[in-house]
Amino acid sequence: MPFITHHAHRVKSFAGTTTARLSLSYLAIIMLMSIGFSVVFFNTSTHELGRQGPPRDDTQAQIYHDHPKLQDPEIEAFLSQRAAEARHALLIRLITLNAIALVGGSALSYYLARRTLEPIEANMEAQSQFVSDASHELRTPLTALQTTNEVTLRKKNMTVADARDLLQHNVAEVAKLQALTDSLLRLARQDNTHEPFTPISLQEVAGDAMNAIVMKAQAKNITVDDTVPAVRVLGDKTGLVQAVVILLDNAIKYSPDGSKITLAGGQQGKHGDMTVQDTGQGITAQDLPHIFDRFYRADQSRGKQKVDGYGIGLSLAKKIIEQHHGEIIASSVEGKGATFTIKLPLAS
């Protein structure tokens, strides 16, 4: 009895799902088509079988009376019986076929419903996870702001220096919030927009990306060696520059002062390649598969060095490259740096 109750509960739960409702919609369409064709076929076949019996119109009646042998009652009875048996057999077969269509259609409907809903459910789950992660990340600087302000305000004799420190802390936390919201907006726009692709030189992309990070590199006395050739790929220049800037910015963050970053490129078959290689602490084998996940902490994946960030950059770079029908690959030797390789289709 408990098994039957549990099974009935599962059936009831499934009956209320979107999959069940969509499956029933597909099944209804399949059965309407099947039954409709069966009715048309049965009526047409019945009409043809009826032609074997006594005449029903004037032309057939005239032919029937001109041939006395056709008027034998036994022949009429035999033909009528054969027609009735044929109609009955046809009806049984059509019912059987529709029963088979019901069973097969149920399986097919469920399969089609799952194929239809899977990408929708995956997208909704990703959006839900994104909102959850974003809320968590926004809560961190907001909590820091609230805590610092509350502690400072409890001081009975707050000095001007205390107020200045509080304001400086607040400004730093607000800057972090602004950086996070800007990253979230860029990621959201990248999910919902798609610029037209045109032939573009990887050399130009590398040059614009270098101009964007030159001040950060100089602040750490880091040299960026750019040897990217003028390989032409198909893409959106603004998006590709943004992706390369993200990779260069990460390399600068995780590279020691006075080190060197290599920005190279080339052509491999039908793809144009660009690599960003640093000499930092590298990425552990355990963390390497997750570095492109949204909100995966950069300081967790790149060693013990404390680096500000929210784990959005690399996921955004990957999204941009995938929209270009390309691929981004990360490799690393722990303690010797990391290499990020972008592969993009060549312009025809």
C-alpha positions as CSV (number, residue, x, y, z in Angstrom):
1,M,0.0,0.0,0.0
2,P,2.8,2.6,0.8
3,F,4.3,1.8,-2.6
4,I,1.0,2.4,-4.4
5,T,0.4,5.7,-2.5
6,H,3.9,6.9,-3.3
7,H,3.5,6.0,-6.9
8,A,0.1,7.7,-7.1
9,H,1.7,10.8,-5.5
10,R,4.5,10.9,-8.1
11,V,1.9,10.5,-10.9
12,K,-0.1,13.4,-9.5
13,S,3.0,15.5,-9.1
14,F,4.0,14.9,-12.7
15,A,0.5,15.6,-14.0
16,G,0.9,19.2,-12.7
17,T,4.2,19.9,-14.4
18,T,4.9,21.9,-17.5
19,T,6.3,18.8,-19.1
20,A,3.1,17.0,-18.7
21,R,1.0,19.8,-20.0
22,L,3.2,20.3,-23.1
23,S,3.3,16.5,-23.6
24,L,-0.5,16.4,-23.6
25,S,-0.7,19.2,-26.1
26,Y,1.6,17.4,-28.5
27,L,-0.3,14.2,-27.9
28,A,-3.6,15.9,-28.6
29,I,-2.2,17.2,-31.9
30,I,-0.9,13.7,-32.8
31,M,-4.2,12.0,-31.9
32,L,-6.3,14.5,-33.7
33,M,-4.3,14.0,-36.9
34,S,-4.4,10.2,-36.5
35,I,-8.1,10.0,-35.7
36,G,-8.9,12.5,-38.5
37,F,-7.0,10.5,-41.1
38,S,-8.7,7.3,-39.8
39,V,-12.2,8.7,-40.1
40,V,-11.5,9.9,-43.7
41,F,-9.9,6.6,-44.6
42,F,-12.8,4.6,-43.0
43,N,-15.5,6.6,-44.8
44,T,-13.7,6.4,-48.1
45,S,-13.1,2.7,-47.8
46,T,-16.7,2.1,-46.6
47,H,-18.0,3.9,-49.6
48,E,-15.9,1.7,-52.0
49,L,-17.0,-1.5,-50.2
50,G,-20.7,-0.4,-50.5
51,R,-20.3,-0.4,-54.3
52,Q,-20.1,-4.2,-54.1
53,G,-23.7,-4.5,-52.7
54,P,-27.1,-3.7,-54.4
55,P,-27.2,-0.7,-56.7
56,R,-27.8,2.7,-55.1
57,D,-28.2,5.0,-58.2
58,D,-30.2,4.8,-61.5
59,T,-27.2,3.9,-63.6
60,Q,-26.1,1.0,-61.4
61,A,-29.8,-0.1,-61.1
62,Q,-30.1,-0.3,-64.9
63,I,-27.0,-2.4,-65.2
64,Y,-28.2,-4.6,-62.4
65,H,-31.6,-5.2,-64.1
66,D,-30.0,-5.9,-67.5
67,H,-28.0,-8.8,-65.9
68,P,-30.4,-11.2,-64.2
69,K,-27.6,-13.3,-62.9
70,L,-26.6,-10.4,-60.6
71,Q,-30.0,-10.5,-59.0
72,D,-29.4,-13.9,-57.2
73,P,-30.3,-13.3,-53.5
74,E,-27.5,-15.6,-52.3
75,I,-25.0,-13.5,-54.2
76,E,-26.5,-10.3,-52.7
77,A,-26.3,-11.8,-49.2
78,F,-22.8,-13.0,-49.8
79,L,-21.6,-9.6,-51.0
80,S,-23.3,-7.8,-48.3
81,Q,-21.8,-10.1,-45.7
82,R,-18.3,-9.7,-47.2
83,A,-18.7,-5.9,-47.2
84,A,-19.9,-5.9,-43.6
85,E,-17.0,-8.1,-42.5
86,A,-14.5,-5.9,-44.4
87,R,-15.9,-2.8,-42.7
88,H,-15.7,-4.5,-39.3
89,A,-12.1,-5.7,-39.9
90,L,-11.1,-2.2,-41.1
91,L,-12.6,-0.6,-38.1
92,I,-10.8,-3.0,-35.7
93,R,-7.5,-2.3,-37.5
94,L,-8.0,1.4,-37.4
95,I,-8.8,1.3,-33.7
96,T,-5.7,-0.8,-33.1
97,L,-3.6,1.6,-35.1
98,N,-4.9,4.6,-33.1
99,A,-4.2,2.7,-29.9
100,I,-0.6,2.2,-31.1
101,A,-0.5,5.8,-32.1
102,L,-1.7,6.7,-28.6
103,V,1.1,4.7,-26.9
104,G,3.8,5.8,-29.4
105,G,2.5,9.3,-29.5
106,S,2.7,9.5,-25.7
107,A,6.4,8.6,-25.8
108,L,7.1,10.9,-28.7
109,S,5.2,13.8,-27.0
110,Y,7.2,13.4,-23.8
111,Y,10.4,13.4,-25.8
112,L,9.4,16.5,-27.8
113,A,8.3,18.2,-24.6
114,R,11.6,17.6,-22.9
115,R,13.5,18.7,-26.0
116,T,11.5,21.9,-26.1
117,L,11.7,22.7,-22.4
118,E,15.4,21.7,-21.7
119,P,16.9,24.9,-23.1
120,I,14.2,27.0,-21.5
121,E,14.7,25.4,-18.2
122,A,18.5,25.7,-18.5
123,N,18.2,29.4,-19.3
124,M,15.8,30.0,-16.4
125,E,18.1,28.1,-14.0
126,A,21.1,30.1,-15.2
127,Q,19.2,33.3,-14.7
128,S,18.1,32.3,-11.3
129,Q,21.6,31.3,-10.4
130,F,22.9,34.6,-11.8
131,V,20.4,36.6,-9.7
132,S,21.3,34.6,-6.6
133,D,25.1,35.0,-7.1
134,A,24.7,38.7,-8.0
135,S,22.7,39.3,-4.8
136,H,25.3,37.5,-2.7
137,E,28.1,39.5,-4.3
138,L,26.3,42.8,-3.8
139,R,25.5,42.0,-0.2
140,T,29.3,41.7,0.7
141,P,30.3,45.4,0.1
142,L,26.9,46.6,1.4
143,T,27.4,44.7,4.6
144,A,30.9,46.1,4.9
145,L,29.6,49.6,4.5
146,Q,26.8,49.1,7.0
147,T,29.1,47.5,9.6
148,T,31.8,50.2,9.3
149,N,29.3,53.0,9.6
150,E,27.6,51.5,12.6
151,V,30.8,50.9,14.5
152,T,32.1,54.4,13.8
153,L,28.8,56.0,14.7
154,R,28.9,54.2,18.1
155,K,32.0,56.2,19.0
156,K,31.0,58.9,21.5
157,N,34.0,61.1,20.7
158,M,34.4,60.7,16.9
159,T,37.2,62.9,15.6
160,V,37.7,64.5,12.3
161,A,40.3,61.8,11.5
162,D,37.7,59.1,12.3
163,A,35.2,60.7,10.0
164,R,37.8,61.0,7.2
165,D,38.7,57.3,7.6
166,L,35.1,56.4,7.4
167,L,34.5,58.4,4.3
168,Q,37.6,57.0,2.6
169,H,36.4,53.5,3.4
170,N,32.9,54.3,2.1
171,V,34.3,55.7,-1.1
172,A,36.4,52.5,-1.6
173,E,33.4,50.2,-1.0
174,V,31.2,52.3,-3.3
175,A,33.9,52.0,-6.0
176,K,33.8,48.3,-5.6
177,L,30.0,48.3,-5.9
178,Q,30.2,50.4,-9.0
179,A,32.8,48.1,-10.6
180,L,30.6,45.1,-9.7
181,T,27.4,46.7,-11.2
182,D,29.3,47.7,-14.3
183,S,30.5,44.2,-14.8
184,L,27.0,42.8,-14.2
185,L,25.6,45.2,-16.8
186,R,28.2,44.3,-19.3
187,L,27.5,40.6,-18.7
188,A,23.7,41.1,-19.1
189,R,24.2,43.2,-22.3
190,Q,26.4,40.5,-23.7
191,D,23.8,37.9,-23.0
192,N,21.1,39.8,-24.9
193,T,22.9,41.6,-27.7
194,H,24.8,40.5,-30.8
195,E,26.6,43.0,-33.0
196,P,27.1,42.3,-36.7
197,F,30.5,40.6,-37.5
198,T,32.9,42.2,-40.0
199,P,36.5,41.3,-41.0
200,I,38.9,42.6,-38.4
201,S,42.6,42.4,-37.8
202,L,43.8,40.7,-34.6
203,Q,46.7,43.2,-34.6
204,E,44.2,46.1,-34.3
205,V,42.4,44.3,-31.5
206,A,45.7,43.7,-29.6
207,G,46.7,47.4,-30.1
208,D,43.5,48.8,-28.7
209,A,43.6,46.3,-25.8
210,M,47.2,47.4,-25.0
211,N,46.2,51.0,-24.9
212,A,43.4,50.2,-22.4
213,I,45.8,48.5,-19.9
214,V,49.0,50.4,-20.4
215,M,48.6,52.5,-17.2
216,K,47.9,49.4,-15.1
217,A,51.0,47.7,-16.5
218,Q,53.2,50.7,-15.9
219,A,51.9,50.9,-12.3
220,K,53.5,47.5,-11.6
221,N,56.4,48.0,-14.0
222,I,55.2,45.1,-16.1
223,T,56.3,44.8,-19.7
224,V,53.8,43.6,-22.3
225,D,55.4,42.1,-25.4
226,D,53.0,42.3,-28.3
227,T,53.8,40.2,-31.4
228,V,50.3,39.7,-32.7
229,P,50.3,39.6,-36.6
230,A,47.7,41.1,-38.9
231,V,45.6,38.0,-39.1
232,R,42.0,38.8,-40.1
233,V,39.1,37.2,-38.3
234,L,35.3,37.7,-38.5
235,G,33.9,39.5,-35.4
236,D,32.9,42.6,-33.5
237,K,35.9,44.7,-32.7
238,T,34.5,46.3,-29.6
239,G,33.6,42.9,-28.1
240,L,37.0,41.3,-29.0
241,V,38.9,44.2,-27.5
242,Q,36.9,43.8,-24.3
243,A,37.7,40.1,-24.1
244,V,41.5,40.7,-24.6
245,V,41.4,43.6,-22.1
246,I,39.9,41.2,-19.5
247,L,42.7,38.6,-20.2
248,L,45.4,41.3,-20.0
249,D,44.0,42.8,-16.9
250,N,43.9,39.4,-15.2
251,A,47.5,38.7,-16.2
252,I,48.6,42.1,-14.8
253,K,46.7,41.4,-11.5
254,Y,48.4,38.1,-11.0
255,S,51.9,38.8,-12.2
256,P,54.6,40.0,-9.9
257,D,56.0,43.5,-10.2
258,G,58.6,43.9,-12.9
259,S,57.6,40.8,-14.8
260,K,56.7,40.2,-18.4
261,I,53.4,39.4,-20.2
262,T,53.5,38.0,-23.7
263,L,50.7,38.8,-26.2
264,A,51.1,36.7,-29.3
265,G,49.0,35.4,-32.2
266,G,49.0,33.6,-35.5
267,Q,47.0,31.4,-37.8
268,Q,46.2,27.7,-37.3
269,G,44.2,26.2,-40.1
270,K,40.9,28.0,-40.4
271,H,41.3,29.9,-37.1
272,G,43.2,32.9,-36.0
273,D,44.8,32.6,-32.6
274,M,45.7,35.0,-29.9
275,T,47.5,34.1,-26.6
276,V,48.0,36.0,-23.3
277,Q,50.8,34.4,-21.2
278,D,51.9,35.7,-17.8
279,T,54.5,34.6,-15.3
280,G,52.5,34.7,-12.1
281,Q,51.6,31.9,-9.7
282,G,49.6,30.0,-12.2
283,I,46.3,28.1,-11.6
284,T,45.9,24.9,-9.7
285,A,44.7,21.8,-11.5
286,Q,41.7,21.7,-9.2
287,D,40.6,25.3,-10.0
288,L,41.4,25.3,-13.7
289,P,38.1,23.8,-14.8
290,H,36.1,26.4,-12.9
291,I,37.8,29.7,-13.8
292,F,35.3,30.6,-16.5
293,D,32.3,30.1,-14.1
294,R,30.5,33.2,-13.2
295,F,31.5,34.6,-9.8
296,Y,34.3,32.2,-9.3
297,R,36.8,34.1,-7.2
298,A,39.9,35.0,-9.0
299,D,42.0,34.9,-5.8
300,Q,40.8,31.3,-5.3
301,S,41.9,30.3,-8.8
302,R,45.2,32.1,-9.0
303,G,47.0,31.3,-5.8
304,K,47.2,33.0,-2.4
305,Q,47.8,36.5,-3.7
306,K,45.1,38.9,-2.6
307,V,43.4,40.4,-5.7
308,D,40.2,42.4,-5.9
309,G,37.6,41.0,-8.2
310,Y,34.2,39.3,-8.4
311,G,34.9,36.5,-10.8
312,I,32.9,38.0,-13.7
313,G,35.7,39.0,-16.1
314,L,36.6,35.5,-17.4
315,S,33.0,34.4,-17.8
316,L,32.3,37.6,-19.8
317,A,35.4,37.0,-22.0
318,K,34.2,33.4,-22.6
319,K,30.7,34.6,-23.5
320,I,32.1,37.1,-26.0
321,I,34.3,34.5,-27.7
322,E,31.6,31.9,-27.9
323,Q,29.3,34.4,-29.5
324,H,32.0,34.8,-32.1
325,H,31.8,31.0,-32.7
326,G,35.3,30.8,-31.2
327,E,36.9,29.1,-28.3
328,I,38.9,30.3,-25.3
329,I,41.3,27.8,-23.6
330,A,43.2,28.1,-20.3
331,S,46.3,26.2,-19.4
332,S,48.8,26.6,-16.6
333,V,51.8,25.2,-14.8
334,E,51.4,26.1,-11.1
335,G,54.1,28.4,-10.0
336,K,55.1,29.3,-13.6
337,G,52.1,31.3,-14.9
338,A,49.1,30.8,-17.0
339,T,48.3,31.0,-20.7
340,F,44.9,31.9,-22.2
341,T,44.4,31.1,-25.9
342,I,41.6,32.6,-28.0
343,K,40.6,30.8,-31.3
344,L,38.4,32.7,-33.8
345,P,37.2,31.8,-37.3
346,L,39.2,33.5,-40.1
347,A,37.5,36.0,-42.3
348,S,36.7,34.6,-45.7
